[in-house]
Amino acid sequence: MQSSPLQTLVTRHICTCARRNATLRPLSRTFITSAARSGNAPNPAFVGSAEDLKRKYRPKDEDHDPSKVEYAQIKNKNKRATAGIIVTTIAMFGTVYFWPGETKLVKNDAPAPNVPGIVPDTSVAVDTVETGTSSVPTFPKMITLPEGNEGSDAMPIQGDQEYQLVGLGIRTVSFLGIQVYVVGMYIAVPDIATLQERLIRTQDSVATTLVPGEKNKLREALLDAGKSEDIWNEILKDGKIRSVFRIAPTRNTDFSHLKDGFLRQLTAKTQHFSANKNDQSFGDEAFGQSVDQFKALFSAAPRKQLPKGEVLLLSRDAKGRLQAYYEDPKGNRTKFGNIGDERISRLVWLQYLSGKTPSSEGARKSVVDGVMEYVERPVGTVATQVI
């Protein structure tokens, strides 16, 4: 059956509308679903803007308070400083308590000579003794110096009087125990018997030797601050005993520093004796002039420096006069000054031998050990020590 033109036109229109509805139906569903999903999403205005979030997590104003910031910085600095002090203290105590100490000296005696007095035993091969420090490892057992005041102050001289080592020790400064120099005390060989007699007389006025009990009593007195000063002061004041202090630096130094150390001790000793109203021997003008001479003595040294390897010798003759010598590394000595007032040399000697804080406690103890070897034998029969 053949359709009419009108029917054909209507049919085409219906088909076109049907196809169009089929295309639009999925799109509508998609739009509705998207809209629903969008409705469930949070509203950006409800959550807050980016500026609101920045404000929320921004540090509070008090966190930037300048006073609190400065306090925190100071606190951190104090913590670091405290830690540094603790580490430094541990290091210092480790150095003091674990550093190798002085080696103990072993003392022996050579056979006593058959003649009175002390005559060195030249057959003994030991010529030096250990000091206990690697900086100045040894000290000579015997030294020689000129007799009396012979020799020019400015010209090299050769010694002709033998002196024997009694004891030695290391001069240290500060609580760290920094070594400054090694110092040894020497006694003129012929005068050892005189020293022996003087020491024995402090315990017994008629004895010629000391028994063990008296010997221990003398040792305690020589190590006591007050008694040691009384004993050595009387022995030195009476004179007749020639002695020498040999000073060898363990590090480079100069005569100016040595002078300052001697003057501090000299001033302290002078004030100590001046406090005694019964002893006015250090208050006259002549003594003040002698102190000035002692100050100038170090300026007259051949050179300003006294490096390690060189030696300063301070000798005291039978009348208490002080002489100063410089010794170069080759052993050549030059005398560069002297002081006639025996009080100066006496106070310098007392710095090492007596008092509560001697210049070298090790030297004081070593000297005491040395003289104890003298007093246990009859006067005039003490043998030359071989340390």
LOTI-912996 format. One record per residue (C-alpha): residue number from 1; x, y, z. Coordinates in nm, 2 decimals, padded with zeros to 4 digits, m for minus. Layout:
# LOTI-912996
+-----+--------+--------+--------+
!   k !     c1 !     c2 !     c3 !
+-----+--------+--------+--------+
! NUM !      X !      Y !      Z !
...
+-----+--------+--------+--------+
# end
This chain:
# LOTI-912996
+-----+--------+--------+--------+
!   k !     c1 !     c2 !     c3 !
+-----+--------+--------+--------+
!   1 !  00.00 !  00.00 !  00.00 !
!   2 !  00.14 !  00.33 ! m00.10 !
!   3 !  00.14 !  00.59 !  00.16 !
!   4 !  00.03 !  00.94 !  00.09 !
!   5 !  00.28 !  01.23 !  00.10 !
!   6 !  00.11 !  01.36 !  00.41 !
!   7 !  00.15 !  01.03 !  00.59 !
!   8 !  00.52 !  01.01 !  00.50 !
!   9 !  00.58 !  01.36 !  00.64 !
!  10 !  00.41 !  01.28 !  00.97 !
!  11 !  00.60 !  00.95 !  01.01 !
!  12 !  00.94 !  01.12 !  00.95 !
!  13 !  00.86 !  01.39 !  01.21 !
!  14 !  00.76 !  01.13 !  01.48 !
!  15 !  01.08 !  00.92 !  01.42 !
!  16 !  01.30 !  01.23 !  01.44 !
!  17 !  01.14 !  01.33 !  01.78 !
!  18 !  01.19 !  00.98 !  01.91 !
!  19 !  01.56 !  00.97 !  01.83 !
!  20 !  01.60 !  01.32 !  01.99 !
!  21 !  01.43 !  01.21 !  02.31 !
!  22 !  01.66 !  00.90 !  02.33 !
!  23 !  01.97 !  01.12 !  02.31 !
!  24 !  01.86 !  01.37 !  02.57 !
!  25 !  01.74 !  01.12 !  02.83 !
!  26 !  02.10 !  01.00 !  02.94 !
!  27 !  02.23 !  01.36 !  02.94 !
!  28 !  01.96 !  01.45 !  03.19 !
!  29 !  02.04 !  01.16 !  03.41 !
!  30 !  02.41 !  01.25 !  03.41 !
!  31 !  02.33 !  01.61 !  03.49 !
!  32 !  02.10 !  01.51 !  03.78 !
!  33 !  02.37 !  01.28 !  03.93 !
!  34 !  02.64 !  01.54 !  03.90 !
!  35 !  02.42 !  01.79 !  04.07 !
!  36 !  02.34 !  01.56 !  04.35 !
!  37 !  02.71 !  01.48 !  04.41 !
!  38 !  02.79 !  01.85 !  04.40 !
!  39 !  02.52 !  01.91 !  04.67 !
!  40 !  02.69 !  01.67 !  04.90 !
!  41 !  03.03 !  01.84 !  04.87 !
!  42 !  03.12 !  02.09 !  05.15 !
!  43 !  03.07 !  02.45 !  05.07 !
!  44 !  03.41 !  02.63 !  05.04 !
!  45 !  03.27 !  02.93 !  05.22 !
!  46 !  03.17 !  02.70 !  05.51 !
!  47 !  03.53 !  02.55 !  05.55 !
!  48 !  03.70 !  02.89 !  05.53 !
!  49 !  03.91 !  03.08 !  05.28 !
!  50 !  04.28 !  03.04 !  05.23 !
!  51 !  04.34 !  03.36 !  05.44 !
!  52 !  04.13 !  03.20 !  05.73 !
!  53 !  04.35 !  02.89 !  05.72 !
!  54 !  04.67 !  03.10 !  05.73 !
!  55 !  04.53 !  03.29 !  06.03 !
!  56 !  04.44 !  02.96 !  06.21 !
!  57 !  04.79 !  02.81 !  06.19 !
!  58 !  04.99 !  03.14 !  06.22 !
!  59 !  05.21 !  03.15 !  06.54 !
!  60 !  05.06 !  03.36 !  06.82 !
!  61 !  05.20 !  03.70 !  06.88 !
!  62 !  05.35 !  03.61 !  07.21 !
!  63 !  05.57 !  03.35 !  07.05 !
!  64 !  05.75 !  03.64 !  06.89 !
!  65 !  05.79 !  03.84 !  07.21 !
!  66 !  06.15 !  03.99 !  07.19 !
!  67 !  06.21 !  03.94 !  07.56 !
!  68 !  06.12 !  03.57 !  07.54 !
!  69 !  06.33 !  03.52 !  07.23 !
!  70 !  06.63 !  03.69 !  07.40 !
!  71 !  06.58 !  03.47 !  07.71 !
!  72 !  06.58 !  03.16 !  07.50 !
!  73 !  06.90 !  03.26 !  07.33 !
!  74 !  07.07 !  03.34 !  07.66 !
!  75 !  06.96 !  03.01 !  07.80 !
!  76 !  07.11 !  02.82 !  07.51 !
!  77 !  07.43 !  03.01 !  07.54 !
!  78 !  07.45 !  02.93 !  07.91 !
!  79 !  07.39 !  02.56 !  07.84 !
!  80 !  07.68 !  02.56 !  07.59 !
!  81 !  07.91 !  02.75 !  07.83 !
!  82 !  07.83 !  02.51 !  08.11 !
!  83 !  07.91 !  02.21 !  07.89 !
!  84 !  08.24 !  02.38 !  07.80 !
!  85 !  08.33 !  02.44 !  08.16 !
!  86 !  08.25 !  02.08 !  08.25 !
!  87 !  08.46 !  01.94 !  07.97 !
!  88 !  08.75 !  02.18 !  08.05 !
!  89 !  08.74 !  02.09 !  08.42 !
!  90 !  08.75 !  01.72 !  08.34 !
!  91 !  09.04 !  01.77 !  08.10 !
!  92 !  09.24 !  01.97 !  08.36 !
!  93 !  09.18 !  01.72 !  08.64 !
!  94 !  09.28 !  01.44 !  08.41 !
!  95 !  09.60 !  01.62 !  08.33 !
!  96 !  09.68 !  01.68 !  08.69 !
!  97 !  09.60 !  01.34 !  08.84 !
!  98 !  09.70 !  01.12 !  08.55 !
!  99 !  10.02 !  01.30 !  08.43 !
! 100 !  10.33 !  01.09 !  08.51 !
! 101 !  10.47 !  01.21 !  08.84 !
! 102 !  10.83 !  01.25 !  08.95 !
! 103 !  11.03 !  00.93 !  08.95 !
! 104 !  11.15 !  00.83 !  09.29 !
! 105 !  11.53 !  00.86 !  09.34 !
! 106 !  11.72 !  00.57 !  09.49 !
! 107 !  11.99 !  00.68 !  09.72 !
! 108 !  12.30 !  00.48 !  09.81 !
! 109 !  12.62 !  00.56 !  10.00 !
! 110 !  12.97 !  00.51 !  09.90 !
! 111 !  13.22 !  00.38 !  10.16 !
! 112 !  13.33 !  00.63 !  10.42 !
! 113 !  13.69 !  00.76 !  10.38 !
! 114 !  13.95 !  00.70 !  10.65 !
! 115 !  14.04 !  01.07 !  10.69 !
! 116 !  13.82 !  01.33 !  10.86 !
! 117 !  13.59 !  01.54 !  10.64 !
! 118 !  13.43 !  01.45 !  10.32 !
! 119 !  13.63 !  01.35 !  10.02 !
! 120 !  13.45 !  01.27 !  09.69 !
! 121 !  13.49 !  00.91 !  09.58 !
! 122 !  13.62 !  00.96 !  09.22 !
! 123 !  13.59 !  00.59 !  09.15 !
! 124 !  13.21 !  00.61 !  09.14 !
! 125 !  13.09 !  00.62 !  08.78 !
! 126 !  12.75 !  00.78 !  08.85 !
! 127 !  12.80 !  01.15 !  08.77 !
! 128 !  12.44 !  01.26 !  08.72 !
! 129 !  12.10 !  01.20 !  08.89 !
! 130 !  11.75 !  01.17 !  08.74 !
! 131 !  11.53 !  01.47 !  08.80 !
! 132 !  11.19 !  01.32 !  08.72 !
! 133 !  11.11 !  01.53 !  08.41 !
! 134 !  11.20 !  01.47 !  08.05 !
! 135 !  11.25 !  01.84 !  07.99 !
! 136 !  11.56 !  01.84 !  08.21 !
! 137 !  11.63 !  01.47 !  08.26 !
! 138 !  11.94 !  01.48 !  08.47 !
! 139 !  12.13 !  01.70 !  08.72 !
! 140 !  12.51 !  01.68 !  08.79 !
! 141 !  12.60 !  01.51 !  09.12 !
! 142 !  12.89 !  01.74 !  09.17 !
! 143 !  12.96 !  02.10 !  09.05 !
! 144 !  13.25 !  02.34 !  09.10 !
! 145 !  13.25 !  02.71 !  09.16 !
! 146 !  13.52 !  02.96 !  09.24 !
! 147 !  13.64 !  03.00 !  09.59 !
! 148 !  13.53 !  03.32 !  09.76 !
! 149 !  13.48 !  03.62 !  09.54 !
! 150 !  13.76 !  03.54 !  09.29 !
! 151 !  13.70 !  03.61 !  08.93 !
! 152 !  13.57 !  03.91 !  08.73 !
! 153 !  13.20 !  03.98 !  08.72 !
! 154 !  13.21 !  04.01 !  08.34 !
! 155 !  13.47 !  03.74 !  08.24 !
! 156 !  13.42 !  03.36 !  08.22 !
! 157 !  13.57 !  03.19 !  08.52 !
! 158 !  13.66 !  02.83 !  08.62 !
! 159 !  13.55 !  02.68 !  08.95 !
! 160 !  13.78 !  02.53 !  09.21 !
! 161 !  13.55 !  02.44 !  09.50 !
! 162 !  13.34 !  02.12 !  09.47 !
! 163 !  12.98 !  02.12 !  09.58 !
! 164 !  12.77 !  01.80 !  09.63 !
! 165 !  12.40 !  01.76 !  09.55 !
! 166 !  12.18 !  01.73 !  09.86 !
! 167 !  11.84 !  01.72 !  09.70 !
! 168 !  11.64 !  01.85 !  09.40 !
! 169 !  11.28 !  01.91 !  09.29 !
! 170 !  11.06 !  02.07 !  09.03 !
! 171 !  10.92 !  02.42 !  09.07 !
! 172 !  10.56 !  02.42 !  08.95 !
! 173 !  10.29 !  02.69 !  08.93 !
! 174 !  09.91 !  02.70 !  08.95 !
! 175 !  09.69 !  02.41 !  09.05 !
! 176 !  09.76 !  02.25 !  08.71 !
! 177 !  10.12 !  02.19 !  08.82 !
! 178 !  10.28 !  02.35 !  08.52 !
! 179 !  10.66 !  02.29 !  08.54 !
! 180 !  10.88 !  02.60 !  08.54 !
! 181 !  11.23 !  02.48 !  08.64 !
! 182 !  11.42 !  02.21 !  08.82 !
! 183 !  11.61 !  02.33 !  09.13 !
! 184 !  11.88 !  02.15 !  09.32 !
! 185 !  12.07 !  02.24 !  09.64 !
! 186 !  12.44 !  02.18 !  09.66 !
! 187 !  12.67 !  02.20 !  09.97 !
! 188 !  13.04 !  02.26 !  09.96 !
! 189 !  13.20 !  01.93 !  10.03 !
! 190 !  13.42 !  02.05 !  10.33 !
! 191 !  13.11 !  02.21 !  10.49 !
! 192 !  12.89 !  01.90 !  10.50 !
! 193 !  13.03 !  01.81 !  10.84 !
! 194 !  12.94 !  02.16 !  10.97 !
! 195 !  12.58 !  02.12 !  10.84 !
! 196 !  12.56 !  01.78 !  11.00 !
! 197 !  12.67 !  01.91 !  11.34 !
! 198 !  12.42 !  02.20 !  11.32 !
! 199 !  12.13 !  01.97 !  11.25 !
! 200 !  12.23 !  01.73 !  11.52 !
! 201 !  12.26 !  02.01 !  11.78 !
! 202 !  11.89 !  02.10 !  11.72 !
! 203 !  11.79 !  01.77 !  11.88 !
! 204 !  12.08 !  01.71 !  12.13 !
! 205 !  12.34 !  01.96 !  12.22 !
! 206 !  12.61 !  01.70 !  12.30 !
! 207 !  12.53 !  01.42 !  12.06 !
! 208 !  12.75 !  01.33 !  11.76 !
! 209 !  12.48 !  01.13 !  11.59 !
! 210 !  12.10 !  01.08 !  11.61 !
! 211 !  11.92 !  00.76 !  11.71 !
! 212 !  11.61 !  00.67 !  11.50 !
! 213 !  11.37 !  00.84 !  11.74 !
! 214 !  11.56 !  01.17 !  11.73 !
! 215 !  11.60 !  01.14 !  11.35 !
! 216 !  11.23 !  01.11 !  11.30 !
! 217 !  11.17 !  01.41 !  11.52 !
! 218 !  11.42 !  01.61 !  11.32 !
! 219 !  11.25 !  01.51 !  11.00 !
! 220 !  10.91 !  01.62 !  11.12 !
! 221 !  11.06 !  01.95 !  11.23 !
! 222 !  11.22 !  02.01 !  10.89 !
! 223 !  10.89 !  01.95 !  10.72 !
! 224 !  10.69 !  02.16 !  10.96 !
! 225 !  10.61 !  02.52 !  10.84 !
! 226 !  10.72 !  02.70 !  11.15 !
! 227 !  10.99 !  02.48 !  11.29 !
! 228 !  11.17 !  02.44 !  10.96 !
! 229 !  11.19 !  02.82 !  10.93 !
! 230 !  11.34 !  02.85 !  11.28 !
! 231 !  11.60 !  02.57 !  11.22 !
! 232 !  11.72 !  02.69 !  10.88 !
! 233 !  11.71 !  03.06 !  10.97 !
! 234 !  11.95 !  03.00 !  11.26 !
! 235 !  12.18 !  02.78 !  11.05 !
! 236 !  12.19 !  03.02 !  10.76 !
! 237 !  12.23 !  03.33 !  10.98 !
! 238 !  12.54 !  03.18 !  11.15 !
! 239 !  12.70 !  03.13 !  10.81 !
! 240 !  13.01 !  02.91 !  10.76 !
! 241 !  12.82 !  02.68 !  10.52 !
! 242 !  12.87 !  02.74 !  10.15 !
! 243 !  12.59 !  02.63 !  09.93 !
! 244 !  12.45 !  02.67 !  09.58 !
! 245 !  12.10 !  02.65 !  09.42 !
! 246 !  12.12 !  02.54 !  09.06 !
! 247 !  11.81 !  02.64 !  08.85 !
! 248 !  11.75 !  02.48 !  08.51 !
! 249 !  11.43 !  02.59 !  08.32 !
! 250 !  11.20 !  02.32 !  08.18 !
! 251 !  11.08 !  02.56 !  07.92 !
! 252 !  11.20 !  02.89 !  07.77 !
! 253 !  11.18 !  03.18 !  08.02 !
! 254 !  11.36 !  03.50 !  08.09 !
! 255 !  11.53 !  03.66 !  08.39 !
! 256 !  11.25 !  03.91 !  08.43 !
! 257 !  11.00 !  03.63 !  08.51 !
! 258 !  11.25 !  03.47 !  08.75 !
! 259 !  11.30 !  03.80 !  08.92 !
! 260 !  10.93 !  03.85 !  08.97 !
! 261 !  10.90 !  03.51 !  09.13 !
! 262 !  11.19 !  03.56 !  09.37 !
! 263 !  11.07 !  03.91 !  09.47 !
! 264 !  10.72 !  03.78 !  09.55 !
! 265 !  10.86 !  03.52 !  09.78 !
! 266 !  11.12 !  03.77 !  09.92 !
! 267 !  10.85 !  04.02 !  10.00 !
! 268 !  10.64 !  03.75 !  10.17 !
! 269 !  10.93 !  03.64 !  10.39 !
! 270 !  11.02 !  03.99 !  10.48 !
! 271 !  10.66 !  04.07 !  10.59 !
! 272 !  10.66 !  03.75 !  10.79 !
! 273 !  10.97 !  03.83 !  10.99 !
! 274 !  10.88 !  04.20 !  11.02 !
! 275 !  10.55 !  04.09 !  11.19 !
! 276 !  10.76 !  03.96 !  11.48 !
! 277 !  10.82 !  04.26 !  11.71 !
! 278 !  11.12 !  04.09 !  11.86 !
! 279 !  11.29 !  04.07 !  11.52 !
! 280 !  11.35 !  04.41 !  11.35 !
! 281 !  11.65 !  04.30 !  11.14 !
! 282 !  11.46 !  04.35 !  10.82 !
! 283 !  11.33 !  04.70 !  10.88 !
! 284 !  11.63 !  04.92 !  10.83 !
! 285 !  11.72 !  05.13 !  10.53 !
! 286 !  12.02 !  04.92 !  10.44 !
! 287 !  11.80 !  04.62 !  10.39 !
! 288 !  11.58 !  04.82 !  10.15 !
! 289 !  11.89 !  04.91 !  09.95 !
! 290 !  11.99 !  04.55 !  09.93 !
! 291 !  11.65 !  04.46 !  09.80 !
! 292 !  11.70 !  04.72 !  09.52 !
! 293 !  12.03 !  04.56 !  09.44 !
! 294 !  11.87 !  04.22 !  09.41 !
! 295 !  11.61 !  04.36 !  09.17 !
! 296 !  11.89 !  04.51 !  08.96 !
! 297 !  12.09 !  04.19 !  08.97 !
! 298 !  11.87 !  04.01 !  08.71 !
! 299 !  11.90 !  04.31 !  08.47 !
! 300 !  12.28 !  04.26 !  08.47 !
! 301 !  12.26 !  03.91 !  08.33 !
! 302 !  12.45 !  03.84 !  08.01 !
! 303 !  12.12 !  03.80 !  07.82 !
! 304 !  11.76 !  03.86 !  07.89 !
! 305 !  11.63 !  03.52 !  07.80 !
! 306 !  11.70 !  03.19 !  07.98 !
! 307 !  11.59 !  02.92 !  07.75 !
! 308 !  11.57 !  02.55 !  07.83 !
! 309 !  11.93 !  02.41 !  07.83 !
! 310 !  12.08 !  02.70 !  08.01 !
! 311 !  12.13 !  02.74 !  08.39 !
! 312 !  12.12 !  03.00 !  08.66 !
! 313 !  12.34 !  02.95 !  08.97 !
! 314 !  12.29 !  03.13 !  09.29 !
! 315 !  12.57 !  03.07 !  09.54 !
! 316 !  12.61 !  03.17 !  09.91 !
! 317 !  12.96 !  03.19 !  10.06 !
! 318 !  13.06 !  03.14 !  10.42 !
! 319 !  12.97 !  03.50 !  10.50 !
! 320 !  12.63 !  03.48 !  10.34 !
! 321 !  12.72 !  03.69 !  10.03 !
! 322 !  12.52 !  03.61 !  09.72 !
! 323 !  12.68 !  03.55 !  09.38 !
! 324 !  12.49 !  03.49 !  09.05 !
! 325 !  12.62 !  03.29 !  08.76 !
! 326 !  12.50 !  03.22 !  08.41 !
! 327 !  12.58 !  02.88 !  08.25 !
! 328 !  12.55 !  02.82 !  07.88 !
! 329 !  12.46 !  02.48 !  07.73 !
! 330 !  12.83 !  02.40 !  07.69 !
! 331 !  12.89 !  02.45 !  08.07 !
! 332 !  13.08 !  02.78 !  08.05 !
! 333 !  12.99 !  03.00 !  08.34 !
! 334 !  12.99 !  03.38 !  08.37 !
! 335 !  12.95 !  03.56 !  08.70 !
! 336 !  12.72 !  03.87 !  08.66 !
! 337 !  12.65 !  04.00 !  09.00 !
! 338 !  12.68 !  03.98 !  09.38 !
! 339 !  12.51 !  04.11 !  09.69 !
! 340 !  12.70 !  04.15 !  10.02 !
! 341 !  12.40 !  04.16 !  10.25 !
! 342 !  12.35 !  03.81 !  10.39 !
! 343 !  11.99 !  03.87 !  10.47 !
! 344 !  11.90 !  03.86 !  10.10 !
! 345 !  12.06 !  03.52 !  10.03 !
! 346 !  11.91 !  03.39 !  10.36 !
! 347 !  11.56 !  03.49 !  10.26 !
! 348 !  11.61 !  03.34 !  09.91 !
! 349 !  11.73 !  03.01 !  10.06 !
! 350 !  11.44 !  03.00 !  10.31 !
! 351 !  11.20 !  03.02 !  10.01 !
! 352 !  11.30 !  02.66 !  09.92 !
! 353 !  11.38 !  02.51 !  10.26 !
! 354 !  11.10 !  02.63 !  10.49 !
! 355 !  10.75 !  02.77 !  10.53 !
! 356 !  10.40 !  02.65 !  10.46 !
! 357 !  10.43 !  02.69 !  10.08 !
! 358 !  10.80 !  02.66 !  09.97 !
! 359 !  10.89 !  02.74 !  09.61 !
! 360 !  10.93 !  02.37 !  09.55 !
! 361 !  10.78 !  02.12 !  09.79 !
! 362 !  10.95 !  01.84 !  09.60 !
! 363 !  11.29 !  02.01 !  09.65 !
! 364 !  11.23 !  02.07 !  10.02 !
! 365 !  11.14 !  01.70 !  10.08 !
! 366 !  11.44 !  01.59 !  09.87 !
! 367 !  11.68 !  01.81 !  10.07 !
! 368 !  11.53 !  01.67 !  10.40 !
! 369 !  11.59 !  01.32 !  10.28 !
! 370 !  11.94 !  01.41 !  10.19 !
! 371 !  12.04 !  01.57 !  10.52 !
! 372 !  11.88 !  01.27 !  10.71 !
! 373 !  12.16 !  01.06 !  10.56 !
! 374 !  12.40 !  01.29 !  10.73 !
! 375 !  12.27 !  01.30 !  11.08 !
! 376 !  12.25 !  00.92 !  11.13 !
! 377 !  12.63 !  00.90 !  11.12 !
! 378 !  12.89 !  01.05 !  11.36 !
! 379 !  13.00 !  01.41 !  11.28 !
! 380 !  13.29 !  01.42 !  11.03 !
! 381 !  13.24 !  01.07 !  10.90 !
! 382 !  12.96 !  01.12 !  10.65 !
! 383 !  13.04 !  00.96 !  10.32 !
! 384 !  12.98 !  01.13 !  09.98 !
! 385 !  12.63 !  01.04 !  09.86 !
! 386 !  12.58 !  00.87 !  09.53 !
! 387 !  12.21 !  00.94 !  09.45 !
+-----+--------+--------+--------+
# end
